[in-house]
Amino acid sequence: MRNVNINLKISFSENGTSGFTLKDTTGIGFMKFMPEQSGVSTEYYRTSDVLFLDLVSYNKISDNKLTGFKYLVKSDEGYNNYKFDYLSEIDGWFTIDHIILPTLNYMKNFLTPAGKDTRTEVVETFYDGAYIVYDSDNDTYLQLEVLNGTYTQSKIDLYYIKEHLTNINLIGIEEQLFLIGHLEKCYEDMIKYILYNNLFEACIYKDSDLNNLYRNRDIVWMALELIRRLINQCKFFEAQRLLERISTCNTFCTKSLGKLNLKFKTGGCNCK
């Protein structure tokens, strides 16, 4: 984008068992979004000049796909209250793209549609090339092909935007997150079940259900420890592969502990 100066910033916080809350923390001011009273310019954005678009993609090894999005186009007041709450039913590796798209109305301050009379006065304009914008009047995404201060437009969708994030005229931030909240909750539930029911006093080898419970607990604990290490090393692909591999067994966290038969014999620390 021609001469637009902005230092885009975002923050994340935990949300629910396995999720996050995204907040744009760029702010209002120099090298940020300019106040509304600043007037329109190609050198900066006001919050009303852009669409805030957040795309969430789940990086499954065999099928990378877009799983969620949110957008907002508002003035300063709406911007300050903007946040994106994302809750996931599954753990794993997610890519979050936080993008700001100029609106079509903003672009029309500097460009005219092809075939119409061009501006006679000298105004700021944009370099020739492709620009992805948001048409707030029709709630659609467009790609503008700009040439000599005029443009032609074509309708696009979110998947097209996701596939063209390397477009030099897009401003955004991409972050990688790895969610393990459900796996942690699974491990916590098994530990509570063992301790709250005094199963540490039972004889493991005398009951197959109890034996399997301890086995599953150990496997989940080992998986969590290794996945955490891989995340700290930014080895998200390997962590995702491990998570998917243990999930295919369909035995560790899918069975309800409440359905287990509480016939385990307890009351002593020695098995006889």
C-alpha positions in Angstrom: 0.0 0.0 0.0 1.5 3.4 -1.0 3.2 5.2 1.9 0.9 3.9 4.6 2.9 4.0 7.8 1.5 1.8 10.6 3.1 -0.4 13.2 0.4 -3.1 13.6 0.2 -4.9 17.0 -1.9 -7.6 18.5 -2.1 -9.5 21.8 -3.5 -13.0 22.8 -5.0 -14.3 26.0 -6.5 -17.7 27.0 -10.2 -18.2 26.5 -12.0 -21.3 27.8 -10.7 -24.8 27.8 -8.9 -24.5 24.5 -9.2 -21.1 22.8 -7.9 -17.6 22.7 -9.0 -14.0 22.6 -7.3 -11.7 20.1 -7.1 -7.9 20.7 -5.7 -5.3 18.3 -3.3 -3.2 20.4 -2.0 -0.9 17.7 -3.8 2.1 19.2 -4.5 5.6 18.0 -1.7 8.1 17.3 1.6 8.4 15.3 2.6 5.3 13.5 -0.7 3.8 14.6 -4.2 4.5 13.4 -4.8 8.2 13.1 -7.8 9.9 14.8 -11.0 10.3 12.8 -10.6 14.1 12.7 -7.3 13.8 10.8 -9.0 13.5 7.4 -8.4 11.0 4.6 -4.9 10.4 3.3 -2.8 7.7 1.5 -0.1 8.1 4.1 -2.1 6.6 7.0 -5.4 4.9 8.0 -8.1 5.9 10.3 -10.1 3.0 11.9 -13.1 3.9 9.7 -11.0 3.5 6.6 -10.4 -0.2 7.1 -11.8 -3.6 7.8 -10.3 -5.6 10.6 -10.2 -9.2 9.4 -9.0 -12.2 11.4 -8.6 -15.6 9.8 -8.1 -18.8 11.7 -6.7 -21.8 10.0 -6.3 -25.3 11.5 -3.1 -26.9 10.3 -4.2 -30.5 10.1 -1.4 -32.5 8.5 -3.5 -33.9 5.7 -6.0 -31.0 5.3 -5.1 -27.4 6.1 -8.4 -25.4 6.3 -9.9 -22.2 7.3 -11.9 -22.8 10.5 -13.0 -19.4 11.7 -13.1 -15.7 11.0 -14.3 -12.4 12.3 -14.4 -8.9 10.9 -15.2 -5.4 12.0 -15.3 -2.0 10.4 -16.0 0.8 12.8 -14.8 4.2 14.1 -12.4 4.7 17.0 -15.0 3.8 19.6 -15.8 0.5 18.0 -12.2 -0.3 17.4 -11.2 0.2 21.1 -13.8 -2.5 22.0 -12.9 -4.9 19.3 -11.8 -8.4 20.2 -12.0 -11.8 18.6 -13.0 -14.7 20.9 -12.2 -18.1 19.4 -13.1 -21.4 21.1 -11.9 -24.6 19.5 -13.5 -28.1 20.0 -10.1 -29.7 19.1 -6.5 -29.1 20.1 -3.7 -28.5 17.7 -1.8 -26.1 15.5 -3.5 -22.9 14.4 -2.4 -20.0 12.2 -4.0 -16.7 12.9 -3.8 -13.9 10.3 -4.8 -10.4 11.5 -5.3 -8.2 8.5 -6.5 -4.7 7.8 -8.2 -4.1 4.5 -8.9 -0.7 3.1 -12.6 -0.1 2.3 -13.8 0.6 -1.2 -15.2 3.9 -0.1 -11.7 4.9 1.2 -10.0 3.9 -2.1 -12.5 5.9 -4.1 -11.1 9.1 -2.5 -8.0 8.5 -4.7 -9.2 6.3 -7.6 -11.9 6.3 -10.2 -13.6 3.3 -11.9 -12.1 2.5 -15.3 -14.2 4.0 -18.2 -15.3 7.0 -16.2 -13.9 10.5 -16.4 -10.6 10.7 -14.6 -9.9 13.3 -12.1 -8.6 16.6 -13.5 -7.2 17.9 -10.2 -3.9 16.5 -8.9 -4.6 14.2 -6.0 -2.7 11.5 -4.1 -3.1 8.1 -5.7 -1.9 4.5 -5.4 0.8 2.6 -7.3 -0.4 0.4 -10.1 -1.1 -3.2 -9.0 -3.6 -5.4 -7.3 -5.3 -4.3 -4.0 -7.7 -6.4 -1.9 -10.4 -4.2 -0.4 -13.7 -4.5 1.5 -17.0 -3.1 0.0 -18.9 -2.1 3.1 -22.0 -1.1 1.2 -22.5 -4.6 -0.2 -20.6 -6.6 2.4 -18.2 -8.2 -0.2 -14.5 -8.5 -0.7 -13.0 -7.2 -3.9 -9.7 -7.2 -5.8 -9.0 -3.9 -7.5 -6.6 -3.8 -10.5 -5.2 -0.3 -10.4 -3.7 1.4 -13.5 -2.9 5.1 -13.8 -5.4 6.2 -11.1 -8.3 4.0 -12.3 -9.4 0.6 -11.3 -11.4 -2.5 -12.4 -12.9 -4.7 -9.7 -13.7 -8.4 -9.3 -15.4 -10.2 -6.4 -13.4 -12.6 -4.2 -13.9 -14.6 -1.1 -12.1 -15.3 2.2 -10.4 -18.4 0.8 -8.9 -16.2 -2.0 -7.6 -13.7 0.6 -6.1 -16.6 2.6 -4.3 -17.9 -0.5 -3.0 -14.4 -1.4 -1.6 -13.2 1.9 1.7 -12.5 0.2 0.1 -9.7 -1.8 2.5 -6.8 -1.3 -0.4 -4.4 -0.7 -1.8 -6.3 2.3 -1.0 -5.1 5.8 -1.2 -7.8 8.5 0.4 -10.0 11.2 0.5 -13.8 11.1 0.9 -15.7 14.4 1.2 -19.4 15.2 -0.6 -20.9 18.2 -0.7 -24.4 19.5 -3.7 -25.2 21.7 -3.5 -28.2 24.1 -6.3 -27.3 26.5 -8.5 -30.3 25.9 -5.5 -32.7 26.3 -4.6 -30.9 29.6 -8.2 -31.2 30.7 -8.2 -34.9 29.9 -5.1 -35.5 32.0 -6.5 -33.4 34.8 -9.8 -35.3 34.8 -8.0 -38.7 35.0 -5.8 -37.5 37.9 -8.8 -36.2 39.8 -10.7 -39.4 39.2 -7.8 -41.4 40.6 -7.2 -39.2 43.7 -10.8 -38.3 44.6 -11.8 -42.0 44.5 -8.7 -43.1 46.5 -7.7 -45.4 43.6 -4.1 -45.1 44.6 -5.0 -47.7 47.3 -6.3 -50.2 44.7 -4.4 -53.0 43.1 -3.7 -52.1 39.5 -2.9 -55.5 38.3 -6.2 -57.0 39.6 -8.5 -54.9 37.5 -8.3 -54.3 33.7 -10.3 -51.0 33.8 -8.0 -49.5 36.4 -5.0 -50.8 34.6 -6.1 -49.1 31.4 -6.9 -45.9 33.3 -3.3 -45.7 34.6 -2.0 -46.6 31.2 -4.0 -43.9 29.5 -2.9 -41.4 32.1 0.8 -42.2 31.5 0.4 -41.9 27.7 -1.4 -38.6 27.9 1.2 -37.3 30.3 4.1 -38.3 28.0 2.3 -36.8 25.0 1.8 -33.5 26.9 5.4 -33.3 28.0 6.7 -33.9 24.5 4.3 -31.6 22.8 5.1 -28.8 25.2 8.8 -29.3 24.4 8.2 -29.3 20.7 6.1 -26.1 21.0 8.9 -24.4 22.9 11.2 -25.3 20.0 8.7 -24.0 17.5 8.4 -27.5 15.9 4.7 -27.1 15.3 4.5 -29.6 12.5 6.0 -32.4 14.6 3.8 -31.5 17.6 0.7 -31.6 15.3 1.8 -35.0 13.9 2.1 -36.4 17.4 -1.2 -35.0 18.5 -3.0 -36.5 15.5 -1.3 -39.8 16.0 -2.4 -40.3 19.6 -5.9 -39.1 18.7 -6.4 -41.8 16.2 -6.3 -44.4 18.9 -9.6 -43.0 20.2 -9.1 -44.4 23.7 -7.3 -41.8 25.8 -9.7 -39.0 26.2 -13.0 -40.0 24.5 -14.4 -42.3 27.2 -16.3 -40.8 30.1 -14.7 -41.5 33.4 -18.1 -41.4 35.0 -19.0 -44.5 33.1 -16.3 -46.6 34.7 -17.5 -49.1 37.2 -16.5 -48.0 40.7 -15.8 -51.6 41.8 -12.2 -50.9 42.5 -11.2 -52.3 45.8 -9.5 -49.7 48.0 -8.7 -49.2 51.7 -5.2 -50.3 51.9 -1.8 -49.5 50.4 -0.8 -53.1 49.9 -2.1 -55.4 47.2 -2.9 -58.9 48.6 
